[in-house]
């Protein structure tokens, strides 16, 4: 019989017979529901391949995905008798199939994007054993002028992430003794430039108003932030903007926040989850690192803002004939629907445009929260814990730029230390005056 592309592909579920406890298999009546169960493939491998002749694997969301995996399994098995015949494409497909359960869903999706859009188109035809650093360098030279899905040039940071994906896949080939050296480790790429937050000073605002020039990463000054919060006072999401601006939560953390994560009596907020996206679909996930799961202190004003928001939300649900739950989302849309992080980003951008203030991204409120905390004399360790950073060095390096007011205070205080010390020195004798000494004392006198 001719293979139509779906031979050996089928759908199964885990439902069992309530009497015998055995799995229903293809007899499950719910398999007629498209979203029930998952897709599997089963193939007969060549007899000269190691392991069982029949190979079965499942957990695929769609039949085409299962069919693609089946074809990759057959191709890999066909080359298995001679490892030198395995192509980079075959290996990358096999590596992607090994990822579920080992990495986060969002991480696996990023790897898949790199494999499908960059690595296979440029390197897939080479054999795994024949892959050389020159091939990889040619790939990066070719993709450097390209743009991303958002129309922006491919950055040095993106190039580094693409190489990291390839390097991880080839490391697995080394562990399976298919390679001796990882050629991706021999590639030199431009180091990404870290853009530190820049405050919207009067000069930068003037440049933006004149020709649209703006910093790559910008933060509002306290006065500008106060103007935005006053402008957004009637916005149903005002408490969200307030919390993001003062405590620095990520957008996914804000969307995932539940009332059970708040202890308004004690004045604390615990970050337990965040909303992530995979292929445009949001899902609830745990923080990426142990530092991301944290408890944040709340000030009295923030507590009052959240209490008022809770009362307003309860009334909103009552008016919409919806059930308000004590473990429900802290922030919802006006029609009580959940908030998606991507929708929140666009909504915030629209509010900023309407306000007339210089532009900042939603994520820049997080940078601003860190900068404000440092301006209020918080130590870097406190800021690190508030933001959920794993590395103290990362926090220190990112937020070395502070608001101009604080920088001027530090400069004045530093100079004053010298001036005070000069005033305590005994007056020099007339015969020991020097031009440098006179200049120094004069500066002290004028500064005092």
C-alpha positions in Angstrom: 0.0 0.0 0.0 1.3 3.5 -0.9 2.3 5.6 2.1 0.1 8.7 2.2 2.3 10.4 4.8 0.3 9.2 7.8 1.0 5.5 7.9 1.9 4.4 11.4 0.5 7.6 12.9 -2.4 7.4 15.3 -4.0 9.0 18.4 -4.1 7.5 21.9 -5.1 8.7 25.4 -4.6 7.5 28.9 -8.3 6.7 29.7 -9.0 3.4 31.4 -11.9 1.1 31.8 -13.6 1.9 35.2 -14.1 -1.8 35.9 -11.0 -3.6 34.7 -8.6 -0.6 35.0 -7.1 -1.4 31.6 -6.4 1.3 29.1 -9.2 1.8 26.5 -6.7 2.4 23.7 -8.4 3.0 20.3 -11.8 2.0 21.8 -12.0 5.3 23.9 -15.1 7.2 22.7 -13.6 10.5 23.6 -10.9 10.1 20.8 -13.5 11.7 18.5 -12.8 15.0 20.3 -9.9 16.7 18.5 -8.2 17.9 21.7 -8.4 14.6 23.5 -5.3 12.5 23.8 -2.1 12.9 21.8 -0.5 11.6 18.6 1.9 8.7 18.3 3.9 7.0 15.5 5.1 3.5 15.2 7.7 2.3 12.7 9.6 -0.9 11.8 13.3 0.0 11.9 15.9 -1.7 9.6 17.1 -5.0 11.0 20.8 -3.8 11.1 20.0 -1.0 13.7 20.6 -1.6 17.4 17.7 -2.0 19.8 14.1 -3.2 19.1 12.9 -3.5 15.5 9.6 -1.8 16.3 9.9 1.8 17.6 7.0 3.8 19.1 6.8 7.3 20.4 4.0 9.7 21.4 3.1 13.0 23.0 2.8 15.0 19.7 0.1 17.6 19.5 -0.8 17.0 15.8 -0.7 14.2 13.3 1.8 16.1 11.0 4.2 16.5 13.9 4.0 12.8 14.6 4.6 12.0 10.9 7.6 14.3 10.7 9.1 12.6 13.8 8.4 9.2 12.2 10.3 10.2 9.0 13.2 11.6 11.0 13.4 8.3 13.0 13.5 6.3 9.8 16.2 8.6 8.3 18.3 8.4 11.4 17.9 4.7 11.7 18.9 4.3 8.0 22.1 6.2 8.7 22.7 4.5 12.0 24.8 1.7 10.5 27.2 4.4 9.5 27.3 7.4 11.9 29.3 9.4 9.4 26.2 9.5 7.2 24.0 11.3 9.7 23.3 14.9 8.6 23.2 17.9 10.7 19.4 18.2 10.0 18.8 14.6 11.1 20.7 15.2 14.3 19.1 18.5 15.1 15.6 16.9 14.7 16.6 14.1 16.9 17.9 16.5 19.5 14.7 18.6 19.5 12.7 15.4 20.1 14.8 14.7 23.2 14.0 18.1 24.8 10.5 17.7 26.2 10.7 17.2 30.0 14.3 18.3 30.1 14.0 22.0 29.4 11.2 24.6 29.8 8.6 24.8 27.1 9.5 28.3 26.2 13.2 27.3 25.9 12.4 24.3 23.7 10.3 26.7 21.5 13.3 29.1 21.1 15.6 26.2 20.2 13.0 25.0 17.7 12.9 28.5 16.1 16.7 28.6 15.8 16.8 25.1 14.3 14.0 25.7 11.7 14.9 29.3 10.7 18.7 29.3 10.8 20.6 26.1 11.5 18.8 23.6 9.2 18.5 26.0 6.2 22.3 26.8 6.4 23.9 23.7 7.9 21.4 20.9 7.5 22.9 19.4 4.3 26.3 18.8 5.9 27.0 15.5 7.6 27.5 15.8 11.3 31.0 14.4 11.1 31.8 16.8 8.3 30.6 20.0 9.9 33.5 22.5 10.2 33.9 25.9 11.8 34.0 27.5 8.4 30.5 26.2 7.6 29.2 27.9 10.8 31.1 31.1 10.1 29.5 31.2 6.7 26.1 30.8 8.2 26.6 33.8 10.5 28.0 35.9 7.7 24.9 35.1 5.7 22.3 35.8 8.4 23.9 38.9 9.8 22.2 41.3 7.3 18.8 39.6 7.8 16.0 40.9 10.1 14.0 39.2 12.8 10.3 38.5 12.9 9.7 42.0 14.2 11.6 43.6 11.3 14.7 44.5 13.4 18.3 43.6 12.5 19.6 40.5 14.0 21.5 41.6 17.1 24.8 40.3 18.4 22.9 38.8 21.4 20.6 36.9 19.0 23.6 35.5 17.1 25.1 34.4 20.4 21.8 32.6 21.3 21.7 30.8 17.9 25.3 29.6 18.5 24.4 28.5 22.0 21.5 26.4 20.5 23.9 24.7 18.0 26.6 24.2 20.7 24.1 22.5 23.0 22.9 20.2 20.3 26.4 19.2 19.3 27.4 18.6 22.9 24.9 15.8 22.9 26.5 14.4 19.8 29.8 14.4 21.7 28.2 12.5 24.6 27.0 9.9 22.2 30.5 9.7 20.7 29.4 10.9 17.2 31.8 13.9 17.5 35.1 14.5 19.1 35.2 18.3 19.0 32.3 20.8 19.1 32.9 23.1 16.1 30.4 25.7 17.5 32.8 26.4 20.4 35.5 27.5 18.0 33.4 30.4 16.5 34.1 34.0 17.5 31.1 36.3 17.4 30.8 40.0 18.3 30.0 40.4 22.0 26.6 41.8 22.6 26.4 45.4 23.9 24.5 45.7 27.1 22.2 48.8 27.0 22.0 50.3 30.4 18.8 52.2 31.4 19.1 55.9 30.6 16.8 58.5 32.3 14.7 60.8 30.2 16.7 64.0 31.0 15.6 67.4 29.7 18.2 67.1 26.9 17.1 63.7 25.8 13.4 64.8 25.9 14.3 67.7 23.6 16.2 65.5 21.2 13.3 63.1 21.1 10.8 65.9 20.4 13.1 67.4 17.7 14.0 64.3 15.6 12.6 61.2 17.4 16.0 60.3 18.8 15.6 58.1 22.0 17.8 55.8 24.2 17.6 52.1 23.5 16.6 51.5 27.1 15.0 54.5 28.9 13.4 55.2 32.2 11.2 58.0 33.5 12.3 60.4 36.1 10.3 60.4 39.3 8.4 63.5 38.1 7.6 61.9 34.7 6.4 58.7 36.5 4.2 60.7 38.8 2.7 62.5 35.8 1.9 59.1 34.1 0.3 57.7 37.3 -1.8 60.8 37.7 -2.8 60.6 34.0 -3.7 56.9 34.4 -5.5 57.3 37.8 -8.9 56.4 36.2 -7.4 53.4 34.3 -8.8 50.1 35.6 -5.2 48.8 35.4 -3.8 51.7 37.5 -2.9 49.3 40.3 -0.9 47.2 37.9 1.0 50.2 36.5 1.7 51.3 40.1 3.0 47.8 41.2 5.1 47.5 38.1 6.6 50.9 38.5 7.4 50.7 42.2 8.2 47.0 42.8 9.6 46.0 39.4 7.5 42.8 38.6 7.8 41.4 35.1 4.8 41.5 32.9 4.3 37.7 33.1 4.5 37.8 36.9 1.9 40.5 37.0 -0.5 38.5 34.7 0.0 35.4 36.8 -0.5 37.1 40.2 -3.2 35.6 42.4 -4.9 37.1 45.4 -3.5 34.2 47.4 0.0 35.5 46.6 -0.7 38.7 48.5 -0.7 39.1 52.2 -2.0 42.6 52.6 -2.2 42.3 56.4 1.6 41.6 56.5 2.4 43.8 53.5 4.0 41.1 51.3 3.7 39.8 47.8 5.1 36.4 46.7 6.0 35.6 43.1 5.2 32.0 42.5 4.4 31.9 38.8 4.5 33.7 35.5 2.7 33.6 32.2 4.8 32.5 29.3 4.1 32.2 25.6 4.8 29.3 23.2 3.7 29.7 19.6 1.4 32.5 20.6 -0.4 30.5 23.3 0.0 31.6 27.0 0.5 29.1 29.8 1.3 29.2 33.5 4.8 28.3 34.5 7.1 28.6 37.5 9.8 31.2 37.7 12.9 30.5 35.6 15.3 30.5 38.5 15.1 30.0 42.3 15.8 33.7 42.7 12.7 34.5 40.6 10.5 32.9 43.3 10.6 35.6 45.9 8.7 37.6 48.5 8.6 41.4 48.1 7.8 43.9 50.8 4.9 46.3 50.1 4.6 49.8 51.4 1.5 51.2 53.0 0.5 53.2 49.9 0.8 50.1 47.7 -1.3 48.1 50.2 -4.0 50.7 50.1 -4.0 50.8 46.3 -4.4 47.0 46.2 -7.1 46.9 48.8 -9.1 49.5 46.9 -8.5 47.5 43.7 -9.8 44.3 45.3 -13.0 46.0 46.3 -13.4 47.4 42.8 -12.8 44.0 41.2 -15.3 42.3 43.4 -17.9 44.8 42.4 -16.9 44.4 38.7 -17.4 40.6 38.9 -20.8 41.1 40.6 -21.9 43.5 37.8 -20.8 41.0 35.2 -22.6 38.1 37.0 -19.2 36.4 37.3 -18.0 34.5 40.3 -15.1 36.3 42.1 -12.7 33.9 43.6 -10.3 34.6 46.5 -7.6 32.7 44.5 -8.4 34.4 41.3 -6.2 36.7 39.2 -5.4 40.1 40.8 -5.5 41.8 37.4 -8.1 41.2 34.7 -9.5 43.0 31.7 -12.6 45.1 32.3 -14.8 42.3 31.1 -13.1 40.0 33.7 -11.2 38.0 31.1 -7.5 37.1 31.9 -4.8 39.4 30.8 -2.3 38.1 28.2 1.3 39.5 28.6 1.4 40.5 24.9 -1.9 42.4 25.2 -0.6 44.2 28.3 2.4 45.4 26.4 0.4 46.9 23.6 -2.1 48.4 26.0 0.6 50.1 28.0 2.2 51.5 24.9 -1.1 53.0 23.8 -1.5 54.6 27.3 2.0 56.1 27.1 1.4 57.5 23.6 -1.9 59.1 24.8 -0.2 60.6 27.9 2.3 62.6 25.7 5.2 61.5 27.9 8.5 60.3 26.4 8.2 56.7 25.4 9.2 53.8 27.6 8.4 50.1 27.3 6.4 48.2 29.9 9.6 46.3 30.8 11.3 49.7 31.3 9.0 50.2 34.4 11.0 47.4 35.9 14.3 49.2 35.2 12.7 52.4 36.6 11.7 50.6 39.8 15.3 49.5 40.4 16.6 53.0 39.6 14.1 54.6 42.0 15.0 52.2 44.8 18.7 53.0 44.4 17.8 56.7 44.4 16.0 56.1 47.7 19.3 54.7 49.0 18.4 51.0 48.8 21.5 48.8 48.7 22.1 46.7 45.6 21.4 43.4 47.4 17.9 44.6 48.3 17.3 45.6 44.7 18.6 42.3 43.5 16.2 40.4 45.7 13.3 42.7 44.7 13.9 42.0 41.0 14.6 38.3 41.4 18.1 38.4 39.8 20.3 35.4 40.3 23.5 37.4 40.1 24.5 40.3 42.2 27.1 41.3 39.6 24.4 41.5 36.9 22.3 43.9 39.1 25.3 46.0 39.9 26.4 46.2 36.2 23.0 46.9 34.8 22.0 49.7 37.2 25.3 51.6 37.5 23.4 54.5 35.8 21.2 56.3 38.3 19.0 59.3 38.0 20.7 62.7 37.5 19.5 64.1 40.8 21.1 61.2 42.7 24.3 61.5 40.7 24.6 65.2 41.4 24.1 64.5 45.1 26.9 62.0 45.1 29.2 64.3 43.2 28.4 67.2 45.7 28.9 64.9 48.7 32.2 63.7 47.4 33.5 67.2 46.8 32.3 68.3 50.2 34.4 65.6 51.9 37.5 67.2 50.5 36.4 70.7 51.2 35.6 69.8 54.9 39.0 68.2 55.2 40.7 71.3 53.8 39.0 73.5 56.3 40.5 71.5 59.1 44.1 71.9 57.9 46.2 74.5 59.7 46.9 77.7 57.9 50.3 77.4 56.0 53.1 79.8 56.9 53.5 82.7 54.4 56.9 81.5 53.2 55.4 78.1 52.2 52.6 79.4 50.0 52.6 77.8 46.5 50.5 78.5 43.5 48.9 75.0 43.9 48.2 75.6 47.5 46.7 79.0 47.0 44.5 77.6 44.2 43.4 74.7 46.4 42.6 77.0 49.4 40.8 79.4 47.1 38.7 76.6 45.7 37.9 75.5 49.3 36.9 79.0 50.2 34.7 79.5 47.2 33.1 76.1 47.7 32.3 76.8 51.4 
